[in-house]
Amino acid sequence: MESINIAGRSLQYISLFVALLYIKKYKSKFYTYFVLYLFCACLTDFVSSFIKDNNFWFINLYTFFEFNLVALIYYNLIKSTKTLKLIIKLVIVFNLIYFLSFIVVELQKYTTSLEGVVNSVFIILFFKELLNSNKILNYKKLFPFWMSVGFLIFYLVTIPFFTLLFSGFFNSRTMFPILLAVIAILHLSIIYGLITCKK
């Protein structure tokens, strides 16, 4: 398990390093938010290693930044006005529920899972637009495609994972390798896309 832990966590930092190497290649807003997303993930991983017990509040804080950065990534990738309006509505709804969770504390058990659901919707909306555009002919050379594949796998797995974890159905240590494995898949997909894709 320790080797999986080291590999999963190391890939996050490698992703950030590679993303910074290619920052001049992608002079676009979506990429700026993507790099901020990776930086936030690495910073959270680093700080959380010093918080050994009761770090639920810290995960909850990270959820806010993670969600809004992913929303900004897809808001700047998607072109359809109708879809962008839907994204704005979903962002407002999620953030209202998130801040409400500080009043109704029970909601905090579900904000991470809800984030996974809404982020998955953003990704599916992006894939739908990609399928209906000329870019689909060269999708394997598009970094947003590989980034989105990684994101979708990650969020679809974390929805049931965090739902069961915060509901107390299993011990986090027992199932932790599953989470680390999907984190590794996410970052391998990102690294592959960054290295192989055109602008």
N, C-alpha and C positions, 0 to 999 in steps of 0.2 A: 504493500500500500504506500509505503514511504517513497518508493521509486516513481509511482504514478503521481504522487503529490508533487514531487520535485519537477517531473516532466511537465505536468499541467501548468504549474505556476511559472516555470521557466519560459514556456511558450508565450505567455502573456507579455513578458518583457522583450522577447525576441520580436514579437509582432509590433510592439511600439518602436523598437529600434529600426526595423525594416521600413515601417510607415514613415518614420522621420527621414530615412534615406531617400524615399521617393516623394517627399513633400513638394519638390519643385516640379515634378511630373504632373501633379494634379492641382492645378491652381483653381480650385473651386470650393464653394462653401461647404458642400457635403463632406469633402475630404478634411477640411478644418475641424468639423464637428466629429468626424470619425477619429482623428488623431486625439482630440480631447476625450473621446470615449475611452480609447486605449489608455491614455494617461490616467484618467480617473480610475479605471480598473486596476492598473498597476499600483497607484497610490493607495487605493483601498486595500489591496492585497498586502502591501507593505505595512500599513498602519495596523491592520487587523491581526498581524502576526504578534503584535505587542499586547493585544487585548485578548487574553486567554479565556476569560469567563464572561458570560452574559453580554455577548457582543450583538445581540438582536437589534438593539437601538442603532448600532453602527450600520448593519445590513439595511435597515429601514431607511437610514439617511442616504446610503448609496443608491438605493432603489429610485429615489427622486431624481438624482443626477443622471443615472443610467437611462431611465425612461425618457427624460426630456432631451438628452443628447441623441438617442436613437430616433426620436420623433423629428428632431432637426435634420438629421441625416436624410431621412426619407422625404421630409418636406422640401428639401433642396434637390432631391433626385427626381421626384415625380413632377410631371408637367401639367396634368389634367386639373383644371380649375375645380371641377366637381369633386375630384378625389382629394384635393388640397383642403377643401372646405370640410370634408369628412374627417380628415386628419386633425384639423383645428378643433372640431367638436369632440373627438376622442381624447385629445390632449386636455381640454378643459374638464371633461368628465373625470378622467383619471386623476388629475391634480386636485379636483374638489374632493374626491374620495380619499386621496392621500392625506390632505390636510384635515379632513373630517376624522381620520383615524387617530389623530392626536386627542380628539375629544371622546370618540367612541373607540377605546383602545382595542377592543375585540377585532376591529377591522384590520389592524396591523398584521394579523395572521394571514390575511388574504391579499394584501397589496402587492407582494412579490409575484404571486400567481396571476393576479389581474394584469400586472405589468407584462408578463409573458404572453398573455392572451392578446392584449392591445398591440404589442410590438409585432406579434405574429400577423396580425391584421395588416399593419403597415407593410410588412414584407410581402404578403400575398398581393396587396394592392400594387406594389412595385412590379412584381412578376406579371401581373395581369396587364399592366401598361407596356412592359417589355415585350410580352407576347404579341401585342397589337401594334408594335412598331417595327420599322425596318432594322432596328438594332438586333432583333432576334436572330437575324442571319449570321451575326458574328458574336453571339452571346458569350462564347467561351473566351473571347479576348477582352471582355468587359470586367473590370475589377468589381463594380457594384454587384454583378451577378454572383461571383464567388463569395464576396462578403455576405450577401443575402442568404446564400446557401448555408453558410456557417451559422449565421444568426438564426435562421429558421430551425435548423436541427437543435441548436442550443435552447431556444425558447420553448419549442414543443416538448422537449424533455423536462425542462425546469418547471413547467406548469404543474404536472402531477407530482414531481419531486417535492417542490416547496409546499404544495397543498397538503400532501401526506406528512411532511416533516413538521409543519406548524400546527397540524391537527393532532400531532402526537402519536401517529400510527407506527413510526419506526424511529430507531436511534440514528442520528445523523452520521455517526462514525461508521456504522455498518454499511450504509448506502453511499457514503462519500465518494468511493471510487467511480460510481456512475457519473456524478457531477463533474469530477475531475476529467473523466474520459470525454464528456461532451465539450468541456472547456478546451481540451486538447484538439478535438475535431474542429471547433470554431476557429482556433488560432492557426491551425494547419491550413485550413481553407483560406484564411486571410493572407497568410504568408505566401501560399501558392499563387493566389490572385495577384498580389502585389508584384511578385517576381516575374510572372509569365504574361501579364496582360498589357495591352496597349493603353494609351491615355483614354 
